[in-house]
Amino acid sequence: MDLFIKLGMLVVFFGVTIAIGLYCRRHSTDVNGFVLGGRSVGPWLTAFAYGTSYFSAVVFVGYAGQFGWKYGIAATWAGIGNALLGSLLAWAVLGRRTRVMTQHLDSATMPQFFEARFNSKALKLAASAIIFIFLIPYTASLYNGLSRLFGMAFDIDYSICVIVMAVLTAIYVIAGGYMATAINDFIQGIIMIGGIVAVIAAVLKGQGGFLEALDKLGQVSDPATSTTPGVFASFFGPDPANLVGVVILTSLGTWGLPQMVQKFYAIKSEQAINKGMIISTIFAAVVAGGCYFLGGFGRLFDVDVANQGFDAVIPTMISGLPTVLIAVVIVLVLAASMSTLSSLVLTSSSTLTLDFIKGTLVKKMDEKKQLLVMRALIVVFIAISVVLAILQYKSSVTFIAQLMGVS
């Protein structure tokens, strides 16, 4: 019965995802529609697309477990920073300016914008090469959070999980382009919000409520981290200086990510920017703040971090939850991963096609051929990311992990 509930929720989730992709085919008949949704995407869809591209399974499983273990409840500051610096400030500074300039210069990708804005084809080629080289290993890192959760819930081989997720993402992105990813991001974002709130409530209830959990956390000590009593339940944690660095790195890095900035290219109006900014900030506060807040209670659970690593913290915390909630978490992590994956591969394929192949390797490409090449490259990029992810998981090839870090 437990397995039936988990599989049932996955089937419904995948079915809705594919149906949206097929429904959005009419929006992806030309390059502008496929890459930018015809520049007619509303504030809600854009805000959720921005947020779900921002927060993947890496944040929920990896960062929340790692920083929650290191800083305790103070790790929540990383989520607050993501909301204020990574969302609110990014929309305020970049949103309207990016939309106005890219429409004025008729740019569909970041490298196209650079070429038109600075009259430099070399800059366009350099930017497209950087995006192509580094977004692929970054894409591969998205699968990392899935292995432990699926192993805990289904006892299914990691490779199968990765391949199924990649194939389903490829189907809806190839079929519906940007509009399909935006609508799916909206649904996946709702799942992420609901899932985070439900899991936090269940985990804290299992510890006797928020105040009881906080009191227990205050009694935890780790001489290797800090000799101050109750430091993991404190406002600033054991290492405030390093925590500030974490906040900055996880918040400001998004300003330069092409798959994030490109959301401003597609939003339909300047008025929609202001509404999208508020929605995106609230989304980030709930999802990122919730993830780090949850991770802050990781030390209340019996986790062998020395041998299992920080990725074991969150799966251990939720392993004792009811079956329905575990199923919700699995769908949550899948939603977070697929939304970011779809955004990354669409950005990579459009950049390589429009900025590198068209006009450089192939002098004349009509719209039909551009769409065909972009769709083919989506398959190629997803296939490469799957191979890298499986290699990373099953071997000790360290350069893949290092490349992901650099990305």
C-alpha positions as CSV (number, residue, x, y, z in Angstrom):
1,M,0.0,0.0,0.0
2,D,2.8,2.4,0.9
3,L,4.6,1.8,-2.4
4,F,1.3,2.2,-4.3
5,I,0.8,5.7,-2.7
6,K,4.3,6.8,-3.6
7,L,4.1,5.5,-7.2
8,G,0.6,6.9,-7.6
9,M,1.7,10.4,-6.7
10,L,4.7,10.1,-9.1
11,V,2.5,8.9,-12.0
12,V,0.0,11.8,-11.5
13,F,2.9,14.3,-11.3
14,F,4.6,13.0,-14.5
15,G,1.2,12.8,-16.3
16,V,0.4,16.4,-15.6
17,T,3.9,17.5,-16.6
18,I,3.8,15.7,-20.0
19,A,0.2,16.9,-20.7
20,I,1.3,20.6,-20.2
21,G,4.3,20.1,-22.6
22,L,2.0,18.7,-25.3
23,Y,-0.6,21.5,-24.7
24,C,2.1,24.2,-25.1
25,R,3.2,23.0,-28.6
26,R,1.2,25.8,-30.2
27,H,3.4,28.3,-28.4
28,S,6.6,26.9,-29.8
29,T,6.2,27.1,-33.5
30,D,8.8,29.8,-34.0
31,V,12.1,30.7,-32.3
32,N,10.7,33.6,-30.2
33,G,7.9,31.4,-28.9
34,F,10.1,28.4,-28.2
35,V,12.9,30.4,-26.4
36,L,10.9,33.2,-24.7
37,G,7.2,32.2,-24.9
38,G,6.5,35.0,-27.3
39,R,7.6,37.5,-24.6
40,S,4.1,37.3,-23.2
41,V,4.6,35.5,-19.9
42,G,2.7,36.9,-16.9
43,P,4.2,37.8,-13.5
44,W,3.0,34.7,-11.6
45,L,4.5,32.3,-14.2
46,T,7.7,34.3,-14.4
47,A,8.2,34.7,-10.7
48,F,7.7,30.9,-10.1
49,A,9.9,30.1,-13.1
50,Y,12.6,32.3,-11.5
51,G,12.2,30.7,-8.1
52,T,12.1,27.1,-9.2
53,S,15.1,27.6,-11.4
54,Y,16.9,29.1,-8.3
55,F,16.1,26.3,-5.9
56,S,16.8,22.7,-6.9
57,A,17.2,19.5,-5.1
58,V,20.8,20.6,-4.3
59,V,19.4,23.3,-2.0
60,F,16.8,21.0,-0.3
61,V,19.0,18.0,0.3
62,G,22.6,19.3,0.0
63,Y,22.8,22.9,1.2
64,A,20.0,22.6,3.8
65,G,21.7,19.6,5.4
66,Q,25.2,21.0,5.2
67,F,24.6,24.5,6.5
68,G,21.9,23.5,8.9
69,W,24.4,21.1,10.5
70,K,27.2,23.7,10.6
71,Y,25.2,26.7,11.8
72,G,22.0,25.3,13.4
73,I,18.9,27.4,13.3
74,A,21.0,30.4,12.1
75,A,21.2,28.8,8.7
76,T,17.8,30.3,8.1
77,W,19.6,33.6,7.3
78,A,20.8,32.0,4.1
79,G,17.2,31.6,3.0
80,I,16.4,35.2,4.1
81,G,19.4,36.4,2.1
82,N,18.2,34.4,-1.0
83,A,14.9,36.1,-0.7
84,L,16.1,39.7,-0.2
85,L,19.4,39.7,-2.2
86,G,18.8,36.8,-4.7
87,S,15.2,37.7,-5.5
88,L,14.0,41.1,-4.4
89,L,17.1,43.0,-5.2
90,A,17.8,41.1,-8.4
91,W,14.3,41.9,-9.7
92,A,14.6,45.5,-8.6
93,V,18.0,46.1,-10.2
94,L,17.9,43.8,-13.2
95,G,14.2,43.2,-14.0
96,R,13.0,46.3,-15.8
97,R,16.3,47.2,-17.3
98,T,16.9,43.8,-18.7
99,R,13.4,43.6,-20.2
100,V,13.6,47.0,-21.8
101,M,17.1,46.6,-23.3
102,T,16.6,43.1,-24.6
103,Q,13.4,44.1,-26.3
104,H,15.0,47.2,-27.7
105,L,18.0,45.2,-29.1
106,D,15.7,42.2,-30.1
107,S,17.9,39.8,-28.0
108,A,16.7,36.3,-27.2
109,T,19.8,35.1,-25.3
110,M,22.4,36.6,-23.0
111,P,25.3,36.4,-25.6
112,Q,23.0,38.0,-28.2
113,F,22.4,40.9,-25.8
114,F,26.2,41.3,-25.2
115,E,26.9,41.4,-29.0
116,A,24.2,44.0,-29.6
117,R,24.9,46.1,-26.5
118,F,28.7,46.2,-26.9
119,N,29.0,45.7,-30.7
120,S,31.3,42.7,-30.2
121,K,30.8,39.3,-31.9
122,A,33.8,38.0,-30.0
123,L,32.1,38.7,-26.7
124,K,29.0,36.9,-28.0
125,L,31.1,33.8,-28.9
126,A,33.0,33.9,-25.6
127,A,29.8,34.1,-23.6
128,S,28.1,31.3,-25.5
129,A,31.2,29.1,-25.1
130,I,31.3,29.8,-21.3
131,I,27.6,28.9,-21.0
132,F,28.0,25.7,-23.1
133,I,31.0,24.5,-21.1
134,F,29.8,25.2,-17.6
135,L,26.0,24.7,-17.7
136,I,26.4,21.0,-18.6
137,P,28.3,19.9,-15.4
138,Y,26.0,22.3,-13.4
139,T,23.1,20.4,-14.9
140,A,24.6,17.1,-13.9
141,S,24.8,18.3,-10.3
142,L,21.0,18.6,-10.1
143,Y,20.6,14.8,-9.9
144,N,22.7,14.5,-6.8
145,G,19.9,15.0,-4.3
146,L,17.8,12.3,-5.8
147,S,19.9,9.2,-5.0
148,R,19.4,9.0,-1.2
149,L,15.7,9.9,-1.3
150,F,14.8,7.3,-4.0
151,G,17.0,4.7,-2.3
152,M,15.1,5.3,0.9
153,A,11.6,5.3,-0.6
154,F,11.8,2.8,-3.4
155,D,15.1,0.9,-3.3
156,I,15.5,1.7,-7.0
157,D,18.9,2.0,-8.7
158,Y,20.0,5.7,-8.9
159,S,20.7,5.4,-12.7
160,I,17.1,4.5,-13.4
161,C,15.8,7.5,-11.4
162,V,18.1,9.8,-13.3
163,I,17.2,8.5,-16.7
164,V,13.5,8.6,-16.1
165,M,13.6,12.1,-14.8
166,A,15.8,13.3,-17.7
167,V,13.6,11.6,-20.4
168,L,10.4,13.1,-19.0
169,T,12.0,16.6,-18.7
170,A,13.2,16.3,-22.3
171,I,9.7,15.4,-23.6
172,Y,7.9,18.5,-22.2
173,V,10.7,21.0,-23.0
174,I,11.1,19.7,-26.6
175,A,7.4,19.8,-27.1
176,G,6.4,23.1,-25.5
177,G,9.6,25.1,-25.1
178,Y,9.7,28.0,-22.7
179,M,5.9,28.2,-22.1
180,A,5.8,24.6,-21.1
181,T,8.6,25.1,-18.6
182,A,7.0,28.2,-17.2
183,I,3.6,26.5,-16.6
184,N,5.2,23.4,-15.2
185,D,7.4,25.6,-13.0
186,F,4.3,27.2,-11.6
187,I,2.8,23.8,-10.7
188,Q,6.1,22.5,-9.4
189,G,6.6,25.7,-7.3
190,I,3.2,25.1,-5.6
191,I,4.3,21.6,-4.8
192,M,7.6,22.9,-3.4
193,I,5.8,25.4,-1.1
194,G,3.2,22.9,0.1
195,G,5.8,20.2,0.6
196,I,8.2,22.4,2.6
197,V,5.5,23.7,4.9
198,A,4.1,20.2,5.5
199,V,7.5,18.6,6.2
200,I,8.6,21.3,8.6
201,A,5.3,21.0,10.5
202,A,5.6,17.2,10.7
203,V,9.3,17.2,11.7
204,L,8.8,19.7,14.5
205,K,5.7,17.9,15.7
206,G,7.8,14.8,16.0
207,Q,10.2,16.7,18.2
208,G,7.4,18.0,20.5
209,G,6.7,21.2,18.7
210,F,8.9,24.2,17.7
211,L,9.8,25.4,21.3
212,E,10.6,21.9,22.4
213,A,12.7,21.3,19.3
214,L,14.5,24.6,19.9
215,D,15.2,23.7,23.5
216,K,16.6,20.3,22.5
217,L,18.8,22.0,19.9
218,G,20.1,24.4,22.5
219,Q,21.3,21.4,24.5
220,V,23.4,20.0,21.6
221,S,27.1,20.6,21.9
222,D,30.0,20.0,19.4
223,P,33.4,21.0,20.8
224,A,34.8,20.7,17.3
225,T,32.5,23.5,16.1
226,S,32.1,25.7,19.2
227,T,32.4,25.5,23.0
228,T,29.6,28.1,23.5
229,P,26.6,26.3,25.1
230,G,23.3,26.5,23.1
231,V,25.1,27.9,20.0
232,F,23.1,25.9,17.5
233,A,19.8,27.4,18.7
234,S,21.2,30.9,18.7
235,F,20.3,33.8,16.4
236,F,23.7,33.9,14.6
237,G,25.1,30.4,15.2
238,P,28.7,29.3,15.9
239,D,30.4,31.2,13.0
240,P,28.6,34.4,12.0
241,A,31.4,35.5,9.7
242,N,31.3,32.4,7.5
243,L,27.6,32.5,7.6
244,V,27.6,35.9,6.0
245,G,29.8,34.5,3.2
246,V,27.3,31.7,2.7
247,V,24.5,34.2,2.4
248,I,26.4,36.3,-0.2
249,L,27.5,33.4,-2.3
250,T,24.1,31.7,-2.5
251,S,22.3,35.0,-3.1
252,L,24.5,37.1,-5.5
253,G,25.6,34.2,-7.7
254,T,22.2,34.0,-9.3
255,W,22.6,37.5,-10.8
256,G,24.9,36.2,-13.5
257,L,23.2,32.9,-14.3
258,P,21.8,33.1,-17.8
259,Q,18.9,30.8,-17.1
260,M,17.8,33.2,-14.3
261,V,18.3,36.5,-16.1
262,Q,16.6,35.2,-19.2
263,K,13.3,35.1,-17.2
264,F,13.3,38.9,-17.5
265,Y,13.5,38.7,-21.3
266,A,10.2,36.9,-21.5
267,I,8.0,38.8,-19.0
268,K,5.2,40.6,-20.8
269,S,5.2,44.1,-19.4
270,E,7.0,46.5,-17.1
271,Q,4.0,46.5,-14.8
272,A,4.4,42.7,-14.5
273,I,7.9,43.2,-13.2
274,N,6.8,44.8,-9.9
275,K,4.2,42.1,-9.2
276,G,6.6,39.4,-10.2
277,M,9.2,40.8,-7.8
278,I,6.9,40.5,-4.8
279,I,5.8,37.0,-5.7
280,S,9.3,35.8,-6.3
281,T,10.5,37.2,-3.0
282,I,7.7,35.5,-1.0
283,F,8.4,32.3,-2.9
284,A,12.1,32.4,-2.0
285,A,11.4,33.3,1.6
286,V,9.1,30.3,2.0
287,V,11.1,27.7,0.0
288,A,14.7,28.7,0.7
289,G,14.0,29.9,4.3
290,G,12.0,26.8,4.9
291,C,14.7,24.5,3.6
292,Y,17.5,26.1,5.7
293,F,15.2,26.3,8.8
294,L,14.4,22.6,8.5
295,G,18.1,21.7,8.1
296,G,18.9,23.7,11.2
297,F,17.3,20.9,13.3
298,G,19.4,18.2,11.7
299,R,21.5,17.6,14.9
300,L,18.5,16.4,16.7
301,F,18.6,13.2,14.6
302,D,21.1,10.4,14.6
303,V,23.1,11.2,11.4
304,D,26.6,9.8,10.8
305,V,27.9,12.8,9.0
306,A,31.5,11.6,9.1
307,N,30.8,8.5,7.0
308,Q,27.5,9.4,5.2
309,G,28.1,13.1,4.5
310,F,25.8,16.1,4.8
311,D,23.5,14.7,2.1
312,A,22.3,12.2,4.6
313,V,20.9,14.8,7.0
314,I,17.6,15.7,5.3
315,P,16.8,12.1,4.2
316,T,17.4,10.9,7.8
317,M,15.1,13.6,9.2
318,I,12.2,12.6,6.9
319,S,12.7,8.9,7.0
320,G,10.3,8.5,10.0
321,L,7.5,10.6,8.5
322,P,4.2,9.1,7.3
323,T,4.2,7.5,3.8
324,V,2.1,10.3,2.2
325,L,4.6,12.9,3.4
326,I,7.6,10.9,2.2
327,A,5.8,10.7,-1.2
328,V,5.2,14.5,-1.1
329,V,9.0,15.1,-0.4
330,I,9.9,12.8,-3.3
331,V,7.6,14.8,-5.6
332,L,9.0,18.0,-4.1
333,V,12.6,17.1,-4.9
334,L,11.7,15.8,-8.4
335,A,9.8,19.1,-9.1
336,A,12.7,21.2,-7.8
337,S,15.2,19.2,-10.0
338,M,13.1,19.1,-13.2
339,S,12.2,22.8,-13.1
340,T,15.9,23.7,-12.9
341,L,16.9,21.1,-15.4
342,S,14.4,22.3,-18.0
343,S,15.5,25.9,-17.6
344,L,19.2,25.0,-17.9
345,V,18.9,22.8,-21.0
346,L,16.6,25.3,-22.8
347,T,19.2,28.1,-22.1
348,S,22.1,25.9,-23.2
349,S,20.5,24.7,-26.5
350,S,19.2,28.1,-27.5
351,T,22.5,29.8,-26.8
352,L,24.6,27.3,-28.7
353,T,22.1,27.3,-31.6
354,L,21.5,31.1,-31.9
355,D,24.9,32.4,-30.8
356,F,27.4,29.8,-31.9
357,I,26.1,27.6,-34.7
358,K,23.9,30.2,-36.5
359,G,26.0,32.7,-38.5
360,T,29.3,31.1,-37.4
361,L,29.3,27.4,-38.3
362,V,26.2,27.6,-40.5
363,K,25.8,30.9,-42.3
364,K,22.1,30.5,-43.2
365,M,19.6,28.9,-40.9
366,D,15.8,29.4,-41.3
367,E,13.5,29.3,-38.2
368,K,12.5,25.7,-38.9
369,K,16.1,24.5,-38.9
370,Q,16.9,26.6,-35.8
371,L,14.0,24.9,-33.9
372,L,15.1,21.5,-35.1
373,V,18.7,22.1,-33.9
374,M,17.6,23.5,-30.6
375,R,15.4,20.4,-29.9
376,A,18.2,18.1,-30.9
377,L,20.7,19.8,-28.6
378,I,18.3,19.5,-25.7
379,V,18.5,15.8,-26.1
380,V,22.3,15.9,-26.4
381,F,22.7,18.2,-23.3
382,I,20.4,16.0,-21.2
383,A,22.2,12.8,-22.3
384,I,25.6,14.3,-21.4
385,S,24.4,15.5,-18.0
386,V,22.9,12.0,-17.3
387,V,26.2,10.3,-18.2
388,L,28.2,12.8,-16.0
389,A,25.8,12.3,-13.1
390,I,26.0,8.5,-13.2
391,L,29.8,8.6,-13.6
392,Q,30.0,10.9,-10.6
393,Y,27.8,8.6,-8.5
394,K,29.4,5.3,-9.4
395,S,33.1,6.2,-9.5
396,S,35.6,8.3,-7.8
397,V,36.2,10.7,-10.7
398,T,36.9,13.8,-8.8
399,F,37.2,16.3,-11.7
400,I,33.4,16.1,-12.3
401,A,32.7,17.3,-8.8
402,Q,35.3,20.0,-9.1
403,L,33.8,21.1,-12.4
404,M,30.4,21.3,-10.9
405,G,31.8,23.5,-8.1
406,V,33.4,25.8,-10.6
407,S,30.2,26.0,-12.6
